[in-house]
Amino acid sequence: MAVHAEPAGEVAVADQLKVPPTPRAPKFLQGLGYALFRRQTISLLTARHGSAFTIRVPVFGNMVVVTDAVLAKQVFTASTDDLGNIQPNLSRIFGPGSMFALEGAQHRRRRKVLTPPFHGKAMKNYEAVVEEETLREAATWPEGEEFETLEPMMRITLNIILRTIFGAEGAQLETLRRIIPPWVTLGSRLAVLPTPSRNLGSWTPWARLAAYRNDYNAVVDQLIENARRDPAFDDRTDVLALLLRSTYEDGSPMPRSDIGDELLTLLAAGHETTASTLAWSFERISRHPAVLSELVTESEGDGNEYRQAVILEVQRNRTVIDFAGRHVLAPSFQLGEWRIPKGYSVSVAIGEVHGSQDEFPAPERFDPNRFLGKRPNTFAWIPFGGGTRRCVGAAFANMEMDVVLRTILRHFTIEATTAPGEKWHSRGVAFTPKRGGRVTLRRRA
């Protein structure tokens, strides 16, 4: 993997400003550590350098990493004129019409369009779909035999999104079920690698990714055509119909290519992360019998306060997405005692913020009680990122996890285990249980 030297002008500007300390290791080793052992590398450098440090990483170049809630707040509340989305970003995977590619006013307009279906009454309407898909998948689960939950959770969250966001059914639903899982897995891995500057041939992973995208585009074209012919189109609540009905200030509709890119963003961003968090949930509660017992008792009624506390603690204790990045657009950006030059990336190390002793006493301990009766610090608990780029589907994902857990607890008994916790496994962007969040279940009478 090539690591290019900084242009002379860039070095000169950085020297004039005060940036956080840089490790002594050669830049090649810094990049290699970040690309292959991100969690371990960031933890090591945090222990050595404290709340902020500067590293040179593949794809993103010079990156300032911040590891505490105070600096995270500065990053997330900064003006969009000063800090934009990290460059390059996931729009190179999802397409130029994705929200990841938009900045400033365009980004605000797109969020305004996408917010309604993920809040309020619309959310309540989706709960039945979540329960239905959970029970459909659970019908084939083995009883009294350990199995991994990650892949079943992937199928559940995929089907939920395809039905509620795409409005997909029939042949189109089956095609998307077939092409999306390998596309998401491949795209997640390629997202942290440099994009080739030229075509390397049809045998490369980038060519496979393009082939999946072509198949996806064909299905979306058919879904759009079907939606526009639907007599009940004006009453449909899925996001596809919403985007087709939406217009910009000048009355022009959203381009078809932008709709495809945005739907793919919503699907990929919400599918893998939610499933991974659910797999970690089963891994965690099966190793904490007292937590499991409390969850079971609560599931027999209508409450969900403890279940919500468990979900919050899983997201903190087993962080799935471990960084949220920005790009310095202003001539320089004041961050704590430092001043960061234009062109640098700034990354919030979410896993390190979640492991703060000051914010979360005994942070290594899995303890849902820390969230009972109180909400976490907005800038210390950040599994969905923060600021203007906080995940637009956060409430939807929370609802999914709550209903999936409730449904399984009501229909199955989860056996507690004394097995050691599963290790972390990197899928490129997301971190999942290495053995897939394995549990043993028995159907309840």
Summary of the structure (lengths in Angstrom):
residues: 445
radius of gyration: 22.2
end to end distance: 56.2
largest distance: 71.3
contacts: 1434
relative contact order: 0.17
helix: 53%
strand: 12%
